[in-house]
Amino acid sequence: MKKLIIILLGMYIFCALSFAQQKEYEDMYATLNKREFYVKQKENKIETLKNMLHLPGIKSEQEYKVNGLIYDEYKDFLTDSAIVYARCNILIAKTLNNPVLQAESKLRLAEFYSVIGMYIDALELLASINSRSLPKSLQEHYYGAYQALYEQYSYGNINLMGCKKQKSHYRDSLAAVLDTSSVHYKIICAEKLYDAGKLNDTRNLLLSVFDENAPDTHEKAILAYCIARTYRQEKNLDMAKKYCAMSVIADTKNAIKENASLYLMANLLYDTGDLEQAYYIIGLSLGDAAFCDARFRSIEVSKIFNIIQDSYKQELMDQGQKIFRYFIAILLLAFLLAVTIVYICWQLRRIKKSRQKLSLLNKKLNALNADLQTANHRFEIANDKLSEANHLRERHIGHYLSICSSYIDKLEEYRRMLNKTAATQKIEELFRKLKSTEFLDKELKELYHNFDKTFINMYPDFVKDVNELLLPEEQFVLKPNELLPPELRVYALIKLGITDNAQIASFLRYSMSTVYNYHTKVRNKAAVPREQFEQMIMNIGKFKK
């Protein structure tokens, strides 16, 4: 039982992770399809900032701040334009004779020079800054600029170990001046753990701050990218693609053209054998690097682009060969199919003649089956009716036997009572009882009640059916606990086949005139022709075909 629970739990977790990863991929491709929309948003924002520079009476300090906002927008989007506004700020800072602003502008410009591959110019700018006189916020910027310079300079540089050593040195210097509770500090620490091969510690540190960041920010993209790298190193490609997809989504929504997420996603897709999508993604990455004029990123992307392109072309060639083989196979199958069709047509002609004969026989057989089914249906209905009638007859026979037995018992009891009275020589009392009709009236009343009850049991809708034959204002309304009025009791006997008025009068203890009056009274209320009224009464409850 425990093993089954563990298996089911594992299957649930696997399905949940697969669904979550599939959702990330779908969101990523949906976001990439809207790349132009997010670029347009970025351009509109930059255009709004540029319009602020043309406001009348704008001061140099204000122009400096607006320029800073503009090159912040251009930073990872269009490096050439960012350099223009960074140079403008250097001139404004000199005009204001503000060393701090001059240092800040030079640091910005040095960062942009590093991106486009002007490493010597970047080094000269950084060397011209006195780091000891910088405030703490610019010290972070200063060491970060050096770290970025040597990281990017290491691509294609023969002195790779020297660049890495310098990068590590300035990264340690940057960590020393950062706030230890900041996300930037934890990212620096995670990089050091990653370089030391401590992948699990790296990922745990990054995940501890991942959910604290707002979604779809550039900082969130960096964290997701770094987490994806740790999973890729551990060969957990599904989780690596999941977090890399998050990074791609955030970079795309922020119109970040100088990004590493697309490059990593292309590598992951290549690793999993999805060459078509890998070729698509690496093409986007190469286009972004060219648009942003990021030299080191172009070098990085170009290395894998040719590999993916060649693999994708080879896959297309292999598919072409498969298609050709399939085409030949289809031709052979088509020939065999044509031969088969000719043979089938020949067979169909033979079958058609036999089918026509069978069709005639089937029509006759269907007609006979239909007649047989109709006859069977009628037989079933008649059988049901007969069974019901037999059951009802047996029940009423038993009921009347019981009544007869009861009457015999009552007569015997009445005889004994009279005999007892005579034996005690109470002659007057005997004559009085013999003259009294009390016993007879009581038994007649009970007899009529049993008759009404039995008749209504046999024909439960008799009163309703009779009312349908009468005028609306003349219909019978039964009193409480009343089964049959005297008039309807006459017609109940007619329904049972007793049509002689003398027999009806004898059974009901009515005079002939009373029976005649009841008979005529009801017939005069009829809504149907009078001469058909009695026949329609007798047809009540009959089975209709």
CORUR-V57952 format. One record per pair of residues at least 24 apart in sequence whose C-alpha atoms are under 10 Angstrom apart, sorted by sequence separation. I is the first residue (numbers start at 0). J is the second residue. If there is no record, write none. Layout:
# CORUR-V57952
i=I j=J
i=I j=J
This chain:
# CORUR-V57952
i=45 j=69
i=48 j=72
i=63 j=87
i=64 j=88
i=84 j=108
i=85 j=109
i=121 j=145
i=142 j=166
i=145 j=169
i=146 j=170
i=167 j=191
i=201 j=225
i=202 j=226
i=220 j=244
i=221 j=245
i=222 j=246
i=223 j=247
i=239 j=263
i=240 j=264
i=243 j=267
i=260 j=284
i=261 j=285
i=280 j=304
i=281 j=305
i=44 j=69
i=45 j=70
i=62 j=87
i=63 j=88
i=66 j=91
i=82 j=107
i=83 j=108
i=102 j=127
i=103 j=128
i=144 j=169
i=145 j=170
i=146 j=171
i=182 j=207
i=201 j=226
i=202 j=227
i=220 j=245
i=221 j=246
i=239 j=264
i=240 j=265
i=259 j=284
i=278 j=303
i=282 j=307
i=413 j=438
i=462 j=487
i=465 j=490
i=489 j=514
i=493 j=518
i=45 j=71
i=62 j=88
i=63 j=89
i=81 j=107
i=82 j=108
i=85 j=111
i=102 j=128
i=122 j=148
i=142 j=168
i=143 j=169
i=144 j=170
i=146 j=172
i=182 j=208
i=202 j=228
i=219 j=245
i=220 j=246
i=221 j=247
i=223 j=249
i=240 j=266
i=258 j=284
i=261 j=287
i=278 j=304
i=281 j=307
i=282 j=308
i=461 j=487
i=489 j=515
i=45 j=72
i=63 j=90
i=81 j=108
i=82 j=109
i=101 j=128
i=102 j=129
i=121 j=148
i=122 j=149
i=142 j=169
i=143 j=170
i=146 j=173
i=167 j=194
i=181 j=208
i=182 j=209
i=199 j=226
i=202 j=229
i=219 j=246
i=220 j=247
i=240 j=267
i=256 j=283
i=257 j=284
i=277 j=304
i=278 j=305
i=281 j=308
i=455 j=482
i=486 j=513
i=490 j=517
i=44 j=72
i=45 j=73
i=60 j=88
i=63 j=91
i=82 j=110
i=102 j=130
i=141 j=169
i=142 j=170
i=145 j=173
i=198 j=226
i=201 j=229
i=202 j=230
i=218 j=246
i=220 j=248
i=221 j=249
i=239 j=267
i=240 j=268
i=256 j=284
i=278 j=306
i=279 j=307
i=454 j=482
i=455 j=483
i=486 j=514
i=489 j=517
i=490 j=518
i=59 j=88
i=62 j=91
i=63 j=92
i=82 j=111
i=99 j=128
i=119 j=148
i=142 j=171
i=143 j=172
i=144 j=173
i=182 j=211
i=200 j=229
i=217 j=246
i=220 j=249
i=221 j=250
i=256 j=285
i=258 j=287
i=259 j=288
i=278 j=307
i=279 j=308
i=409 j=438
i=452 j=481
i=454 j=483
i=462 j=491
i=485 j=514
i=488 j=517
i=489 j=518
i=42 j=72
i=78 j=108
i=81 j=111
i=82 j=112
i=98 j=128
i=102 j=132
i=103 j=133
i=110 j=140
i=118 j=148
i=142 j=172
i=143 j=173
i=182 j=212
i=198 j=228
i=199 j=229
i=215 j=245
i=216 j=246
i=217 j=247
i=219 j=249
i=220 j=250
i=237 j=267
i=256 j=286
i=257 j=287
i=258 j=288
i=277 j=307
i=278 j=308
i=451 j=481
i=452 j=482
i=461 j=491
i=486 j=516
i=487 j=517
i=41 j=72
i=42 j=73
i=60 j=91
i=80 j=111
i=98 j=129
i=102 j=133
i=106 j=137
i=110 j=141
i=113 j=144
i=117 j=148
i=118 j=149
i=139 j=170
i=141 j=172
i=142 j=173
i=143 j=174
i=198 j=229
i=199 j=230
i=214 j=245
i=215 j=246
i=217 j=248
i=218 j=249
i=219 j=250
i=220 j=251
i=236 j=267
i=237 j=268
i=240 j=271
i=256 j=287
i=257 j=288
i=277 j=308
i=278 j=309
i=451 j=482
i=452 j=483
i=486 j=517
i=487 j=518
i=490 j=521
i=41 j=73
i=59 j=91
i=60 j=92
i=78 j=110
i=79 j=111
i=109 j=141
i=113 j=145
i=116 j=148
i=141 j=173
i=142 j=174
i=186 j=218
i=193 j=225
i=197 j=229
i=198 j=230
i=215 j=247
i=216 j=248
i=217 j=249
i=218 j=250
i=228 j=260
i=231 j=263
i=236 j=268
i=255 j=287
i=256 j=288
i=257 j=289
i=275 j=307
i=278 j=310
i=450 j=482
i=451 j=483
i=485 j=517
i=486 j=518
i=489 j=521
i=59 j=92
i=74 j=107
i=78 j=111
i=79 j=112
i=82 j=115
i=99 j=132
i=103 j=136
i=107 j=140
i=110 j=143
i=111 j=144
i=114 j=147
i=118 j=151
i=139 j=172
i=140 j=173
i=142 j=175
i=189 j=222
i=196 j=229
i=215 j=248
i=216 j=249
i=217 j=250
i=220 j=253
i=227 j=260
i=234 j=267
i=254 j=287
i=256 j=289
i=257 j=290
i=258 j=291
i=274 j=307
i=275 j=308
i=278 j=311
i=409 j=442
i=448 j=481
i=450 j=483
i=451 j=484
i=458 j=491
i=461 j=494
i=486 j=519
i=42 j=76
i=77 j=111
i=78 j=112
i=98 j=132
i=99 j=133
i=103 j=137
i=106 j=140
i=107 j=141
i=110 j=144
i=113 j=147
i=114 j=148
i=118 j=152
i=138 j=172
i=139 j=173
i=142 j=176
i=198 j=232
i=199 j=233
i=214 j=248
i=215 j=249
i=216 j=250
i=217 j=251
i=224 j=258
i=236 j=270
i=237 j=271
i=256 j=290
i=257 j=291
i=262 j=296
i=266 j=300
i=269 j=303
i=274 j=308
i=277 j=311
i=278 j=312
i=448 j=482
i=454 j=488
i=486 j=520
i=487 j=521
i=41 j=76
i=59 j=94
i=60 j=95
i=79 j=114
i=98 j=133
i=99 j=134
i=102 j=137
i=103 j=138
i=106 j=141
i=109 j=144
i=110 j=145
i=113 j=148
i=116 j=151
i=117 j=152
i=138 j=173
i=139 j=174
i=183 j=218
i=186 j=221
i=190 j=225
i=193 j=228
i=198 j=233
i=214 j=249
i=215 j=250
i=217 j=252
i=224 j=259
i=225 j=260
i=228 j=263
i=231 j=266
i=236 j=271
i=256 j=291
i=257 j=292
i=258 j=293
i=265 j=300
i=274 j=309
i=275 j=310
i=276 j=311
i=448 j=483
i=486 j=521
i=498 j=533
i=59 j=95
i=67 j=103
i=71 j=107
i=74 j=110
i=75 j=111
i=78 j=114
i=79 j=115
i=105 j=141
i=106 j=142
i=108 j=144
i=109 j=145
i=110 j=146
i=112 j=148
i=113 j=149
i=115 j=151
i=116 j=152
i=139 j=175
i=182 j=218
i=186 j=222
i=189 j=225
i=193 j=229
i=196 j=232
i=215 j=251
i=216 j=252
i=217 j=253
i=224 j=260
i=227 j=263
i=231 j=267
i=234 j=270
i=255 j=291
i=256 j=292
i=257 j=293
i=274 j=310
i=275 j=311
i=406 j=442
i=447 j=483
i=451 j=487
i=455 j=491
i=63 j=100
i=67 j=104
i=70 j=107
i=74 j=111
i=78 j=115
i=100 j=137
i=103 j=140
i=106 j=143
i=107 j=144
i=110 j=147
i=111 j=148
i=113 j=150
i=114 j=151
i=139 j=176
i=189 j=226
i=215 j=252
i=216 j=253
i=217 j=254
i=221 j=258
i=223 j=260
i=224 j=261
i=227 j=264
i=256 j=293
i=257 j=294
i=259 j=296
i=262 j=299
i=263 j=300
i=266 j=303
i=269 j=306
i=274 j=311
i=275 j=312
i=451 j=488
i=454 j=491
i=38 j=76
i=70 j=108
i=73 j=111
i=99 j=137
i=103 j=141
i=106 j=144
i=109 j=147
i=110 j=148
i=113 j=151
i=114 j=152
i=138 j=176
i=139 j=177
i=215 j=253
i=217 j=255
i=220 j=258
i=221 j=259
i=257 j=295
i=258 j=296
i=262 j=300
i=265 j=303
i=266 j=304
i=269 j=307
i=272 j=310
i=273 j=311
i=274 j=312
i=447 j=485
i=450 j=488
i=454 j=492
i=75 j=114
i=102 j=141
i=106 j=145
i=109 j=148
i=113 j=152
i=137 j=176
i=138 j=177
i=139 j=178
i=183 j=222
i=186 j=225
i=193 j=232
i=220 j=259
i=221 j=260
i=224 j=263
i=228 j=267
i=231 j=270
i=257 j=296
i=261 j=300
i=262 j=301
i=265 j=304
i=268 j=307
i=272 j=311
i=274 j=313
i=275 j=314
i=494 j=533
i=60 j=100
i=67 j=107
i=74 j=114
i=136 j=176
i=182 j=222
i=220 j=260
i=224 j=264
i=227 j=267
i=257 j=297
i=259 j=299
i=274 j=314
i=275 j=315
i=451 j=491
i=454 j=494
i=493 j=533
i=494 j=534
i=63 j=104
i=70 j=111
i=135 j=176
i=136 j=177
i=217 j=258
i=259 j=300
i=262 j=303
i=266 j=307
i=269 j=310
i=274 j=315
i=447 j=488
i=450 j=491
i=454 j=495
i=493 j=534
i=494 j=535
i=495 j=536
i=496 j=537
i=135 j=177
i=262 j=304
i=265 j=307
i=269 j=311
i=450 j=492
i=494 j=536
i=495 j=537
i=490 j=533
i=493 j=536
i=494 j=537
i=402 j=446
i=493 j=537
i=494 j=538
i=491 j=536
i=492 j=537
i=494 j=539
i=475 j=521
i=490 j=536
i=491 j=537
i=494 j=540
i=402 j=449
i=474 j=521
i=490 j=537
i=473 j=521
i=399 j=449
i=473 j=523
i=474 j=524
i=398 j=449
i=399 j=450
i=473 j=524
i=474 j=525
i=469 j=521
i=472 j=524
i=473 j=525
i=469 j=522
i=470 j=523
i=471 j=524
i=473 j=526
i=399 j=453
i=468 j=522
i=469 j=523
i=470 j=524
i=471 j=525
i=398 j=453
i=469 j=524
i=470 j=525
i=471 j=526
i=465 j=521
i=468 j=524
i=469 j=525
i=470 j=526
i=468 j=525
i=469 j=526
i=470 j=527
i=395 j=453
i=466 j=524
i=467 j=525
i=468 j=526
i=469 j=527
i=447 j=506
i=466 j=525
i=467 j=526
i=468 j=527
i=447 j=507
i=465 j=525
i=466 j=526
i=467 j=527
i=468 j=528
i=395 j=456
i=446 j=507
i=395 j=457
i=443 j=506
i=469 j=532
i=443 j=507
i=468 j=532
i=391 j=456
i=392 j=457
i=443 j=508
i=391 j=457
i=465 j=532
i=468 j=535
i=468 j=536
i=388 j=457
i=465 j=535
i=464 j=535
i=465 j=536
i=464 j=536
i=465 j=539
i=461 j=536
i=464 j=539
i=464 j=540
i=461 j=539
i=460 j=539
i=461 j=540
i=460 j=540
i=458 j=539
i=459 j=540
i=458 j=540
i=457 j=540
i=458 j=541
i=154 j=294
i=155 j=295
i=154 j=295
i=151 j=293
i=152 j=294
i=153 j=295
i=154 j=296
i=114 j=257
i=151 j=294
i=152 j=295
i=155 j=298
i=151 j=295
i=154 j=298
i=155 j=299
i=150 j=295
i=151 j=296
i=154 j=299
i=151 j=299
i=384 j=542
i=381 j=542
i=380 j=542
i=381 j=544
i=380 j=544
i=377 j=544
i=115 j=288
i=75 j=250
i=115 j=291
i=116 j=292
i=76 j=253
i=114 j=291
i=115 j=292
i=116 j=293
i=117 j=294
i=75 j=253
i=76 j=254
i=77 j=255
i=78 j=256
i=114 j=292
i=115 j=293
i=116 j=294
i=75 j=254
i=76 j=255
i=77 j=256
i=78 j=257
i=114 j=293
i=115 j=294
i=116 j=295
i=75 j=255
i=76 j=256
i=77 j=257
i=113 j=293
i=114 j=294
i=115 j=295
i=116 j=296
i=72 j=253
i=73 j=254
i=74 j=255
i=75 j=256
i=76 j=257
i=111 j=292
i=112 j=293
i=113 j=294
i=114 j=295
i=115 j=296
i=72 j=254
i=73 j=255
i=74 j=256
i=75 j=257
i=76 j=258
i=111 j=293
i=112 j=294
i=113 j=295
i=114 j=296
i=115 j=297
i=72 j=255
i=73 j=256
i=74 j=257
i=75 j=258
i=77 j=287
i=41 j=252
i=76 j=287
i=77 j=288
i=79 j=290
i=80 j=291
i=40 j=252
i=41 j=253
i=42 j=254
i=76 j=288
i=77 j=289
i=78 j=290
i=79 j=291
i=38 j=251
i=40 j=253
i=41 j=254
i=75 j=288
i=77 j=290
i=78 j=291
i=79 j=292
i=27 j=241
i=34 j=248
i=37 j=251
i=38 j=252
i=40 j=254
i=41 j=255
i=76 j=290
i=77 j=291
i=78 j=292
i=79 j=293
i=36 j=251
i=37 j=252
i=38 j=253
i=39 j=254
i=76 j=291
i=77 j=292
i=78 j=293
i=21 j=237
i=24 j=240
i=27 j=243
i=28 j=244
i=31 j=247
i=35 j=251
i=36 j=252
i=37 j=253
i=38 j=254
i=75 j=291
i=76 j=292
i=77 j=293
i=20 j=237
i=23 j=240
i=24 j=241
i=27 j=244
i=30 j=247
i=31 j=248
i=34 j=251
i=35 j=252
i=37 j=254
i=38 j=255
i=74 j=291
i=75 j=292
i=76 j=293
i=20 j=238
i=23 j=241
i=26 j=244
i=27 j=245
i=30 j=248
i=33 j=251
i=34 j=252
i=36 j=254
i=37 j=255
i=38 j=256
i=73 j=291
i=75 j=293
i=20 j=239
i=22 j=241
i=23 j=242
i=24 j=243
i=25 j=244
i=26 j=245
i=27 j=246
i=28 j=247
i=29 j=248
i=30 j=249
i=31 j=250
i=32 j=251
i=33 j=252
i=34 j=253
i=35 j=254
i=17 j=237
i=20 j=240
i=21 j=241
i=23 j=243
i=24 j=244
i=27 j=247
i=28 j=248
i=30 j=250
i=31 j=251
i=34 j=254
i=16 j=237
i=17 j=238
i=20 j=241
i=23 j=244
i=24 j=245
i=26 j=247
i=27 j=248
i=30 j=251
i=31 j=252
i=16 j=238
i=19 j=241
i=20 j=242
i=22 j=244
i=23 j=245
i=26 j=248
i=27 j=249
i=30 j=252
i=17 j=241
i=20 j=244
i=24 j=248
i=27 j=251
i=16 j=241
i=23 j=248
i=31 j=280
i=28 j=280
i=31 j=283
